[in-house]
Amino acid sequence: MTGVARDARLAGLVASGPAGDGSPAGVAPRPALVVVDVQRDFGEPARIAPYELDDRASLAVDAAITRIGALVDEARASGVPVVWVELGSDPAVPWRSSTWLRGGDPAGPMPDDEPCRLGTEGAQWFRTAPAPGETRVVKRGYSGFLGTDLEARLTAAGIGWVTVVGLTTECCVFATAQDAMQLGWPVVVPQDATAAYDVDVHDAALTLIELNVGVVTDADETVALWRAAGPGAAAPGEAAPGAAAASAPASAVGAR
């Protein structure tokens, strides 16, 4: 993507409507920040030690989590809704293909080392957490949209584009960003607010995101976009001004 094409894509995110997202004329599309899997099992040094991160990767994960926390604070201050997507592995519903992929017995029970088991310390948020009233979505796989009501909540809130951050770049961040794009939302991924357990894998994932999913930015550029878009987004799960609210039934994967 050339610099001119990239700038044009970003300018389109903050241009006054109508933008096809329900924004009235004269109002820029509404952004949301989607935070993916910043949980202890994916970010706490002792818990990710089995992945054998080198020093560069360890520093990158730490820095990304810090930057994510700062973006959450900035989103709240700017009136940008924050949506929290978390893995909740349910032993009663083992993810058999994942077990197979990691060399386990797909016909057996959920492995003891399955990350983010529901109700465990490993599933807790790490160094950042939802505020009361912010939307939380519990997923069973990689994408925040698969088997959840996230699409309905973003639609009901009149969200026009999303910023996706979290852990890890090539896995759940990529899957969530890709599904957001395929469902119609332009996607921005700040490269310094996501990380992988291998820096080269992180870089490769960003290349694929830039090629087929969205625009790769950094945190500062993202904040500038939010400020240019202006306030006015409803929280996902609430009706946006001038938009018809979709009915999103309460469930284990909805806001809690």
PyMOL commands that set and color helices and strands:
alter all, ss='L'
color gray80, all
select helices_A, chain A and resi 3-14+40-43+45-51+55-78+96-101+121-123+150-156+169-182+191-193+199-212+219-229
alter helices_A, ss='H'
color red, helices_A
select strands_A, chain A and resi 30-36+82-87+135-139+159-167+187-190+194-195+215-217
alter strands_A, ss='S'
color yellow, strands_A
deselect
rebuild
show_as cartoon
